[in-house]
Amino acid sequence: MSKLPDTLTIGQVADRSGVPHTALRFYEERGLIASERTAGNQRRYARSVLRRLAFIRTAQRVGLSLEDVQQALAALPDGRTPTKSDWSRLSTTWQAELDARIDALQRLRDRLTSCIGCGCLSLRSCYLHNFQDEQAANGPGAPKLKPASEGGL
């Protein structure tokens, strides 16, 4: 069995991670991943970048912004690759935010269904109807669709 190379080209990283070349360059510009340059100015990534990319993509799939991911990665010592315990600790800190998003999505799903589900599209029976702009007193946005943790109704 041959030893795996310590560094990977951008094409190898894209193939192994499923992250397009353009996204890899974008992540590098944002400081989420790093590469070294060869004498010919080609990017070479440490093999550990694959785990870092998995961390980034998983965090994005659960709805976290790149800024949230960047802050989490910046908190790791010496820019190291996240470990299982890092993920466990970070995912615990994101729990409240994810719960609020789930609440907002469930409210949206439940309330839009009742409005559109009747088939008449009548504002007389729509839960979201805002008669005489009575919701203006509840601040900006759509208070009937906000998560309860943000003052939603």
Residue, then its C-alpha position, 0 to 999 in steps of 0.5 A: m500500500s502506498k503512502l497518501p500524499d501530504t498535500l493535495t492540488i486544488g483539483q484533488v481537494a475539489d474531487r474529494s470534498g465535492v466543493p467546487h474550485t471557485a468555492l475553495r478559492f472563496y473560502e481561502e480568501r475568507g480565511l476559512i482554509a489555507s494553502e501553500r504555493t509551489a514554486g510554480n505558484q500552484r495551490r497545495y492544500a494539507r490533507s487535513v483541509l478535507r476535514r475542515l471543509a466537511f466542518i464548513r459544509t455541515a455547518q452551512r447545511v444546518g443553516l449557519s452563516l459563513e461568519d458563524v463558521q469563521q468565528a468558530l474556526a478562529a476560536l480553534p488554537d493555531g488554526r487546527t482542524p476541528t475535532k469531534s469534541d470541537w464539533s460537539r462543543l460548537s454544536t451545543t453553542w449553536q443549539a439555541e439559534l437552531d431551535a429558533r430557526i426551527d420554531a420560525l420555520q414551523r410557524l411559517r409552515d403551519r400558518l401559510t398552510s392555513c392561509i393557502g390551504c382553504g383554496c379561496l385565498s381570502l384575506r377574511s380567513c387568513y391567519l396572517h391578515n393584518f387588519q388596519d395594520e394592527q401589527a405595526a405596534n409589534g415592530p418591524g417585520a412579520p411578527k406572526l412569522k417570527p420565532a417566539s424567542e424574537g417576540g413572534l406572536 
